[in-house]
C-alpha cells in the first residue's frame, strides 16, 4: 500500500517538486530505511552505552530506550548489562550485547549487509 501511494504521487512530484517535499522525504525513507535501535538497559547501565547511542543518533538512527521490565517488545528481552537491537526496515540483526557490538551492527547496516 505504501509503495502504491508513493507511485501515485510521482506525477505530481515531477510536475511541482516544490509542493512535494513531504513525499520526497517519505520516498527517501522508503528506499533507504533508517536504522532503528532499541536499547534495553537499566538506568545504571545506560552510561556504558552513551557514546555508542550518541554515535548512532549522529549517523541518523532512530533510538528508543526501554526499561528492562517494560511490557513493550517482549520478543526483544532485557539482558544483564543491557542489550541493543538494530533493525533496518523489517529486518533485525543479531542483538548487540556491548557498545562495540552495537557499533559493528550499525556499520554492517550502513554497508548494506543487513
C-alpha positions as CSV (number, residue, x, y, z in Angstrom):
1,X,0.0,0.0,0.0
2,X,2.8,2.4,0.9
3,X,4.6,1.7,-2.4
4,X,1.3,2.3,-4.4
5,X,0.8,5.6,-2.6
6,X,4.3,6.8,-3.4
7,X,3.9,5.8,-7.1
8,X,0.6,7.6,-7.3
9,X,2.2,10.8,-6.1
10,X,5.1,10.6,-8.5
11,X,3.4,12.6,-11.3
12,X,2.6,15.5,-9.0
13,X,6.2,15.3,-7.7
14,X,7.6,15.7,-11.3
15,X,5.2,18.5,-12.2
16,X,5.7,20.5,-9.0
17,X,8.6,19.2,-6.9
18,X,8.5,22.2,-4.6
19,X,5.0,21.1,-3.5
20,X,6.0,17.5,-2.7
21,X,8.7,17.9,-0.1
22,X,7.0,15.5,2.4
23,X,6.5,13.0,-0.4
24,X,10.2,13.2,-1.3
25,X,11.2,12.7,2.4
26,X,8.9,9.6,2.7
27,X,10.2,8.2,-0.6
28,X,13.8,8.6,0.6
29,X,12.9,6.8,3.9
30,X,11.1,4.0,2.0
31,X,14.1,3.5,-0.3
32,X,16.7,3.9,2.4
33,X,15.1,2.9,5.7
34,X,16.9,4.3,8.8
35,X,18.4,2.0,11.4
36,X,16.2,1.7,14.4
37,X,18.0,0.9,17.7
38,X,16.1,-0.3,20.7
39,X,18.2,-0.2,23.9
40,X,17.0,-2.3,26.8
41,X,19.2,-1.3,29.8
42,X,18.7,-0.4,33.4
43,X,19.3,3.2,34.4
44,X,22.7,2.2,36.0
45,X,23.8,0.5,32.7
46,X,22.8,3.3,30.3
47,X,26.0,5.2,30.9
48,X,28.0,2.3,29.4
49,X,26.0,2.7,26.2
50,X,26.0,6.5,26.0
51,X,28.8,7.0,23.4
52,X,27.6,4.3,21.1
53,X,24.0,5.5,21.3
54,X,25.1,9.1,20.6
55,X,27.1,8.0,17.6
56,X,24.0,6.0,16.3
57,X,21.9,9.2,16.6
58,X,24.5,11.3,14.8
59,X,24.5,8.7,12.0
60,X,20.8,9.0,11.6
61,X,19.5,6.1,13.6
62,X,16.2,6.3,15.5
63,X,16.9,5.3,19.1
64,X,14.4,4.1,21.6
65,X,15.2,3.2,25.2
66,X,13.1,0.6,27.1
67,X,13.3,-0.3,30.7
68,X,14.2,-3.9,31.5
69,X,10.7,-4.6,32.9
70,X,8.8,-2.9,30.0
71,X,6.0,-4.9,28.6
72,X,6.7,-3.5,25.2
73,X,8.6,-5.6,22.6
74,X,8.5,-8.8,24.6
75,X,10.4,-10.6,21.8
76,X,13.3,-8.3,22.5
77,X,14.2,-9.2,26.1
78,X,16.4,-7.5,28.5
79,X,19.8,-9.0,29.2
80,X,22.1,-8.2,32.1
81,X,24.5,-5.3,31.2
82,X,22.0,-4.1,28.6
83,X,21.3,-5.1,25.0
84,X,20.7,-3.2,21.8
85,X,18.5,-4.4,19.0
86,X,19.1,-3.0,15.5
87,X,16.5,-3.2,12.8
88,X,16.6,-1.9,9.2
89,X,13.1,-1.8,7.7
90,X,11.5,-5.1,8.8
91,X,14.8,-7.0,9.2
92,X,16.5,-7.2,12.6
93,X,20.1,-8.0,13.2
94,X,21.5,-10.1,16.0
95,X,21.3,-8.5,19.4
96,X,24.3,-6.3,20.4
97,X,25.4,-7.1,23.9
98,X,28.1,-4.5,24.1
99,X,28.5,-0.9,22.8
100,X,31.3,-2.3,20.5
101,X,28.8,-4.8,19.1
102,X,26.3,-2.0,18.5
103,X,28.9,-0.1,16.5
104,X,29.6,-3.2,14.5
105,X,25.9,-3.8,13.8
106,X,25.4,-0.2,12.6
107,X,28.5,-0.4,10.3
108,X,27.1,-3.7,8.9
109,X,23.7,-2.0,8.3
110,X,25.4,1.0,6.6
111,X,27.4,-1.3,4.4
112,X,24.2,-2.8,3.1
113,X,24.8,-6.3,4.5
114,X,21.8,-6.1,6.9
